[in-house]
Amino acid sequence: MKVPPLVAHVAVFIGAALVAAYAAASDSSSQPDSGRYRELVHIVRQDCGSCHGLTLAGGLGPALTAQALAEKPAEGLVATIMGGRPGSAMPPFRGIVSEAEAQWIVDQLMRGFPPDAGLAPTASRD
């Protein structure tokens, strides 16, 4: 069943308002710990990059560069990360990242996203 565009837009706007209220009540400038930092950078560069381009300059999805996002409201971008875009290929990342992490990702995207250093090595089990 296809969701009517008006319903999808209302849902995104409500989500953006909720994210904005949450962001105002929390400290969005907090840096994730080093392990989670590497995971988040890897998620954005690899998972998001699979549609938005590995350099985030665009592909199936729009560019996620600082220039491309300069005029976009951060709250709407956080809402898109968390809830996805109904009727499009953009999936929700709720459950994969927290809202605070989504805010951190948006802050980083708007500055120029850091390079992927890869995931931290895991201990081998012998």
N, C-alpha and C positions, 0 to 999 in steps of 0.2 A: 504494500500500500504506500503510495507516494504522499508525503506530507505536503499540504498546501504551502506555498511560499510565505504567505502572511503569517501562518502559525510558526513556521521556522524562524522568521525574523523576530517575531514576538518572543520566542523562546531564547534566542540569542541575546536580545536586549535585556530580558529579565536576568539571564545568566550574567551578563556584563554588569548589571546593577548589583547583583549579589557579590560578584567578585570585587567590585569597587568598594563595597561596604566592608568586605572581609579584609581587603588590602589596607584600607584606612585604619582598621583596628589592629593590624599586625605590623611587625617590622619587616618590610619587604626588602630591606637592604642587607639582610643577613646572608652571609656566604655559606653554602653547604660545606660540610666537612670534606677533606681532600678526597676520600674514596667516593663519596656521592657526587662531588664536583666532576670527577673523571667520568662517572656513569652518565651524568646529565649531559656533558659535552658529547660523549659518545652517542647517546640517544639522539641528540639533535643532529649531529653530523651524519650519522648512519641511517637512523629510522626516518627522521624528517627529511634528510638529504635524499632519500630514495625517491621522493616526489618533488621536493623543492630544489633538487640539484645538490650534488656533493659539496659544491662551493656555496650553496644556498642562494645562488644567483637566478634560480628559477628553473622550472622543468614542467612536469605535469601540474604542479602547484606553483603559485606566484613566488617571486623572489622574497627572501627573508633577510636581505641586506639592510644595513643601517639606513642607506639612502631610500630604499623602497618602503621602509616602515616609518620614516621620519614624520609623516603627517597622520599616522594611524594612532587611535587612542589605545593606550596600553591595556586598559580594562577590557576592551573588545578582543584584543589579541590573547589575553589570558583566558577569556571565556571560550575562544575558539580552541585553544589548546585543551582545555578541560572538557568541553562538551562536543568538540568536533564541529562540522558543518553539515547539517542534515541535507540530504539530496546531493552530496558531493563525495569525493573520495577521501575527504579529511575525516579521519576517525577521532573519537574522543581519547584523550590520554589520562582521564580520571582513573585512578587506581594504579597508574604507572608513575605519575608525578603528583605531588601535592599541589595545592593552589599556591603556596609560598614558593615552591620550586618553579611552577609555571611563571610566576611573577619574576623570579630570578632569571629564567630563560628569556623572557621578554626584555628585561633590562639589559641583558648581555647582547641580545640580537640588535637592540637599538644603539648599542655602542660599537658593534662589530664583534661577532661571535668568536671565541677563542678556538684555536686548532685542536683537533682530536689527538691526544697523546695515547689513546688506546685505553683499554680497561686495565686495572691493576692485575698483575699476575695472581693466579690462585695457587694455593699450596697443593702439591701433588699428594695423592693418597697411595701409599705403598703397602 
